[in-house]
Amino acid sequence: MITTLPHLRSIVDHDGAVILDFKRDQFFSLNPVGAYIWTRLLDGEGVDQIAKSLAEDTETEIAVVLADVSDFMEELKSKSLIHFQHNELINGEGGRHDKEHVR
């Protein structure tokens, strides 16, 4: 299971999202695809479920989407925006990033 941290707040709209980290006094911006993924994380979906939905919505190969979603999850983890519990696996390799961050 992937969880967000309690000191984060986010605002999501059709243009993307902004994640506010009150503990570190930072904010991160997400493009619409990053916001799509973030919203599903908040709803408790896992990597495979998010990738499947995104692949269907964009009519893109699941392997490509899974790699991109996995990269994005690693990016979120490296920024301490998510925490992995119960050995959630990230299976992707390479791919483009769907997140842009601003400090």
N, CA, C and O of each residue as an XYZ file, in Angstrom:
412
protein
N       0.834     -1.174      0.000
C       0.000      0.000      0.000
C       0.884      1.244      0.000
O       1.926      1.282      0.653
N       0.455      2.245     -0.733
C       1.170      3.513     -0.793
C       0.342      4.539     -0.043
O      -0.864      4.652     -0.259
N       0.994      5.288      0.841
C       0.275      6.307      1.583
C       0.948      7.658      1.408
O       2.157      7.754      1.200
N       0.130      8.693      1.499
C       0.673     10.042      1.533
C       0.924     10.392      2.987
O       0.439      9.709      3.889
N       1.669     11.440      3.212
C       2.045     11.793      4.569
C       1.087     12.831      5.143
O       0.545     13.651      4.401
N       0.875     12.804      6.456
C      -0.155     13.652      7.073
C       0.116     15.148      7.003
O      -0.818     15.941      7.126
N       1.354     15.553      6.813
C       1.667     16.983      6.769
C       1.563     17.566      5.354
O       2.031     18.676      5.101
N       0.951     16.814      4.438
C       0.759     17.274      3.063
C      -0.689     17.659      2.822
O      -1.605     17.036      3.357
N      -0.886     18.676      2.025
C      -2.209     19.061      1.542
C      -2.086     19.266      0.045
O      -1.046     19.707     -0.443
N      -3.134     18.951     -0.678
C      -3.068     19.127     -2.128
C      -4.335     19.774     -2.659
O      -5.421     19.641     -2.095
N      -4.154     20.471     -3.754
C      -5.247     21.086     -4.486
C      -5.145     20.561     -5.910
O      -4.103     20.690     -6.552
N      -6.236     19.967     -6.406
C      -6.245     19.365     -7.740
C      -7.325     20.033     -8.574
O      -8.449     20.227     -8.111
N      -6.976     20.387     -9.815
C      -7.974     20.871    -10.767
C      -7.617     20.362    -12.160
O      -6.716     19.535    -12.302
N      -8.310     20.844    -13.188
C      -8.106     20.324    -14.543
C      -6.725     20.656    -15.109
O      -6.303     20.035    -16.084
N      -6.014     21.619    -14.523
C      -4.686     21.996    -14.989
C      -3.570     21.208    -14.314
O      -2.424     21.265    -14.761
N      -3.880     20.475    -13.248
C      -2.866     19.734    -12.519
C      -3.132     19.778    -11.033
O      -4.283     19.770    -10.595
N      -2.070     19.823    -10.266
C      -2.211     19.840     -8.805
C      -1.032     20.566     -8.185
O       0.029     20.712     -8.793
N      -1.247     21.010     -6.968
C      -0.180     21.558     -6.131
C      -0.229     20.797     -4.823
O      -1.285     20.657     -4.206
N       0.931     20.306     -4.408
C       1.059     19.603     -3.130
C       1.841     20.507     -2.192
O       2.957     20.926     -2.500
N       1.255     20.798     -1.068
C       1.901     21.653     -0.063
C       2.462     20.776      1.051
O       1.752     19.947      1.619
N       3.725     20.964      1.352
C       4.385     20.241      2.434
C       4.623     21.247      3.562
O       5.589     22.009      3.534
N       3.736     21.238      4.544
C       3.810     22.194      5.642
C       5.018     21.954      6.538
O       5.557     22.896      7.118
N       5.436     20.735      6.651
C       6.552     20.401      7.533
C       7.866     20.992      7.008
O       8.687     21.484      7.781
N       8.051     20.937      5.692
C       9.301     21.431      5.093
C       9.142     22.790      4.418
O      10.096     23.310      3.840
N       7.950     23.365      4.487
C       7.683     24.666      3.879
C       8.049     24.670      2.385
O       8.768     25.548      1.908
N       7.533     23.660      1.661
C       7.779     23.511      0.229
C       6.471     23.201     -0.474
O       5.502     22.766      0.146
N       6.459     23.434     -1.783
C       5.326     22.989     -2.569
C       5.819     22.382     -3.870
O       6.901     22.709     -4.358
N       5.013     21.500     -4.415
C       5.337     20.775     -5.635
C       4.154     20.892     -6.583
O       3.003     20.779     -6.162
N       4.430     21.117     -7.850
C       3.337     21.197     -8.819
C       3.347     19.965     -9.705
O       4.408     19.438    -10.041
N       2.173     19.516    -10.078
C       2.007     18.354    -10.932
C       1.238     18.764    -12.187
O       0.326     19.589    -12.127
N       1.612     18.184    -13.307
C       0.840     18.418    -14.524
C      -0.434     17.573    -14.454
O      -0.604     16.830    -13.488
N      -1.335     17.657    -15.436
C      -2.593     16.899    -15.353
C      -2.422     15.392    -15.177
O      -3.217     14.769    -14.473
N      -1.415     14.796    -15.793
C      -1.212     13.350    -15.626
C      -0.723     13.048    -14.209
O      -1.160     12.078    -13.590
N       0.174     13.873    -13.706
C       0.622     13.701    -12.328
C      -0.531     13.858    -11.351
O      -0.616     13.131    -10.361
N      -1.425     14.812    -11.631
C      -2.602     15.022    -10.778
C      -3.538     13.820    -10.836
O      -4.118     13.435     -9.821
N      -3.688     13.227    -12.016
C      -4.503     12.019    -12.204
C      -3.984     10.916    -11.272
O      -4.753     10.270    -10.560
N      -2.674     10.720    -11.297
C      -2.051      9.675    -10.480
C      -2.185     10.027     -8.992
O      -2.539      9.171     -8.182
N      -1.905     11.272     -8.640
C      -1.979     11.705     -7.242
C      -3.377     11.482     -6.665
O      -3.526     10.982     -5.550
N      -4.395     11.858     -7.434
C      -5.778     11.697     -6.987
C      -6.094     10.239     -6.704
O      -6.766      9.930     -5.720
N      -5.621      9.348     -7.548
C      -5.875      7.925     -7.350
C      -5.092      7.366     -6.170
O      -5.556      6.451     -5.489
N      -3.902      7.917     -5.927
C      -3.165      7.533     -4.719
C      -3.958      7.918     -3.472
O      -4.053      7.142     -2.521
N      -4.524      9.119     -3.488
C      -5.326      9.567     -2.347
C      -6.552      8.678     -2.145
O      -7.035      8.521     -1.024
N      -7.054      8.092     -3.249
C      -8.204      7.189     -3.174
C      -7.810      5.767     -2.767
O      -8.671      4.896     -2.646
N      -6.506      5.530     -2.554
C      -6.044      4.230     -2.092
C      -5.697      3.230     -3.181
O      -5.481      2.053     -2.890
N      -5.642      3.676     -4.427
C      -5.296      2.752     -5.513
C      -3.799      2.471     -5.512
O      -2.999      3.308     -5.092
N      -3.430      1.285     -5.987
C      -2.036      0.891     -6.096
C      -1.486      1.172     -7.483
O      -2.220      1.587     -8.380
N      -0.202      0.945     -7.653
C       0.498      1.226     -8.901
C      -0.150      0.508    -10.084
O      -0.432      1.131    -11.107
N      -0.387     -0.792     -9.949
C      -0.957     -1.559    -11.066
C      -2.339     -1.055    -11.454
O      -2.654     -0.941    -12.638
N      -3.151     -0.759    -10.468
C      -4.513     -0.277    -10.715
C      -4.486      1.097    -11.402
O      -5.241      1.340    -12.343
N      -3.620      1.982    -10.928
C      -3.495      3.312    -11.527
C      -3.014      3.189    -12.970
O      -3.566      3.823    -13.870
N      -1.984      2.373    -13.185
C      -1.437      2.203    -14.534
C      -2.486      1.627    -15.484
O      -2.590      2.063    -16.631
N      -3.256      0.660    -15.017
C      -4.285      0.063    -15.863
C      -5.330      1.101    -16.269
O      -5.700      1.188    -17.440
N      -5.802      1.882    -15.308
C      -6.798      2.921    -15.597
C      -6.246      3.966    -16.561
O      -6.927      4.375    -17.501
N      -5.027      4.389    -16.325
C      -4.413      5.409    -17.174
C      -4.180      4.876    -18.587
O      -4.385      5.596    -19.565
N      -3.755      3.627    -18.695
C      -3.552      3.013    -20.017
C      -4.869      2.952    -20.786
O      -4.911      3.245    -21.981
N      -5.930      2.575    -20.103
C      -7.248      2.521    -20.748
C      -7.722      3.905    -21.161
O      -8.232      4.089    -22.266
N      -7.553      4.878    -20.270
C      -8.008      6.240    -20.552
C      -7.242      6.895    -21.696
O      -7.803      7.701    -22.439
N      -5.964      6.553    -21.838
C      -5.129      7.180    -22.863
C      -4.886      6.283    -24.074
O      -4.220      6.684    -25.029
N      -5.427      5.072    -24.027
C      -5.232      4.092    -25.103
C      -3.744      3.891    -25.403
O      -3.308      3.911    -26.554
N      -2.991      3.696    -24.328
C      -1.546      3.478    -24.401
C      -1.233      2.095    -23.855
O      -1.940      1.591    -22.982
N      -0.157      1.474    -24.378
C       0.236      0.147    -23.903
C       0.477      0.156    -22.396
O       1.105      1.069    -21.859
N      -0.024     -0.857    -21.737
C       0.090     -0.953    -20.286
C       1.556     -0.966    -19.830
O       1.877     -0.369    -18.802
N       2.444     -1.627    -20.566
C       3.849     -1.697    -20.167
C       4.496     -0.315    -20.154
O       5.297     -0.008    -19.271
N       4.154      0.499    -21.115
C       4.690      1.862    -21.194
C       4.170      2.694    -20.022
O       4.931      3.396    -19.357
N       2.864      2.603    -19.782
C       2.250      3.375    -18.708
C       2.764      2.905    -17.348
O       3.044      3.727    -16.475
N       2.890      1.604    -17.163
C       3.380      1.082    -15.892
C       4.792      1.584    -15.598
O       5.106      1.935    -14.461
N       5.639      1.617    -16.620
C       6.996      2.133    -16.435
C       6.966      3.606    -16.035
O       7.696      4.024    -15.136
N       6.125      4.384    -16.699
C       6.031      5.814    -16.393
C       5.446      6.057    -15.001
O       5.943      6.904    -14.259
N       4.408      5.331    -14.652
C       3.806      5.484    -13.322
C       4.814      5.069    -12.249
O       4.914      5.718    -11.208
N       5.546      4.011    -12.494
C       6.559      3.561    -11.532
C       7.645      4.606    -11.343
O       8.075      4.863    -10.218
N       8.093      5.212    -12.443
C       9.082      6.290    -12.342
C       8.526      7.454    -11.523
O       9.221      8.025    -10.683
N       7.284      7.790    -11.777
C       6.651      8.890    -11.063
C       6.555      8.579     -9.569
O       6.780      9.457     -8.736
N       6.222      7.337     -9.230
C       6.147      6.939     -7.818
C       7.511      7.082     -7.150
O       7.607      7.550     -6.016
N       8.544      6.684     -7.844
C       9.903      6.820     -7.294
C      10.254      8.287     -7.096
O      10.913      8.648     -6.121
N       9.812      9.135     -8.028
C      10.036     10.576     -7.895
C       9.315     11.123     -6.662
O       9.889     11.894     -5.893
N       8.058     10.720     -6.479
C       7.302     11.147     -5.293
C       7.977     10.663     -4.014
O       8.060     11.396     -3.029
N       8.455      9.431     -4.038
C       9.134      8.862     -2.862
C      10.433      9.626     -2.578
O      10.750      9.902     -1.421
N      11.175      9.962     -3.622
C      12.442     10.675     -3.429
C      12.219     12.069     -2.854
O      13.112     12.624     -2.213
N      11.035     12.639     -3.077
C      10.683     13.950     -2.524
C       9.970     13.817     -1.174
O       9.495     14.807     -0.618
N       9.900     12.589     -0.654
C       9.237     12.288      0.622
C       7.770     12.696      0.621
O       7.260     13.206      1.619
N       7.091     12.468     -0.507
C       5.668     12.783     -0.627
C       4.788     11.553     -0.450
O       3.587     11.675     -0.205
N       5.377     10.373     -0.573
C       4.642      9.124     -0.352
C       5.517      8.171      0.446
O       6.731      8.341      0.558
N       4.851      7.162      0.997
C       5.527      6.129      1.774
C       4.973      4.785      1.331
O       3.759      4.623      1.203
N       5.861      3.816      1.095
C       5.439      2.475      0.703
C       5.269      1.616      1.939
O       6.146      1.572      2.802
N       4.132      0.930      2.021
C       3.878     -0.001      3.117
C       3.596     -1.371      2.526
O       3.125     -1.475      1.394
N       3.872     -2.389      3.260
C       3.551     -3.764      2.875
C       4.159     -4.142      1.533
O       3.507     -4.789      0.714
N       5.406     -3.741      1.305
C       6.152     -4.159      0.121
C       5.451     -3.859     -1.201
O       5.426     -4.712     -2.088
N       4.893     -2.689     -1.344
C       4.320     -2.267     -2.630
C       5.448     -2.292     -3.651
O       6.501     -1.693     -3.431
N       5.236     -2.968     -4.741
C       6.276     -3.108     -5.749
C       6.133     -2.054     -6.828
O       5.029     -1.727     -7.264
N       7.268     -1.532     -7.246
C       7.339     -0.632     -8.387
C       8.079     -1.410     -9.467
O       9.248     -1.755     -9.297
N       7.399     -1.687    -10.579
C       7.953     -2.582    -11.585
C       8.513     -1.895    -12.820
O       9.074     -2.576    -13.678
N       8.389     -0.593    -12.950
C       8.774      0.079    -14.191
C      10.264      0.310    -14.310
O      11.001      0.304    -13.324
N      10.683      0.513    -15.537
C      12.059      0.874    -15.829
C      12.028      2.043    -16.805
O      11.385      1.960    -17.851
N      12.711      3.120    -16.474
C      12.810      4.249    -17.398
C      11.490      4.908    -17.695
O      10.493      4.670    -17.012
N      11.486      5.734    -18.713
C      10.254      6.401    -19.127
C      10.283      7.876    -18.791
O      11.191      8.357    -18.113
N       9.284      8.582    -19.271
C       9.242     10.028    -19.048
C       8.615     10.332    -17.691
O       7.861      9.525    -17.147
N       8.931     11.486    -17.163
C       8.386     11.912    -15.882
C       7.128     12.725    -16.114
O       7.105     13.582    -16.998
N       6.083     12.475    -15.341
C       4.834     13.197    -15.445
C       4.707     14.208    -14.318
O       3.608     14.678    -14.024
N       5.814     14.542    -13.694
C       5.761     15.461    -12.568
C       6.786     16.557    -12.797
O       7.907     16.293    -13.230
N       6.403     17.753    -12.512
C       7.312     18.870    -12.486
C       7.232     19.436    -11.079
O       6.135     19.592    -10.543
N       8.359     19.743    -10.476
C       8.284     20.261     -9.122
C       8.896     21.650     -9.031
O       9.807     22.004     -9.779
N       8.381     22.405     -8.113
C       8.867     23.751     -7.847
C       9.066     23.847     -6.355
O       8.188     23.448     -5.590
N      10.181     24.358     -5.929
C      10.429     24.548     -4.500
C      10.269     25.983     -4.141
O      10.437     26.351     -2.978
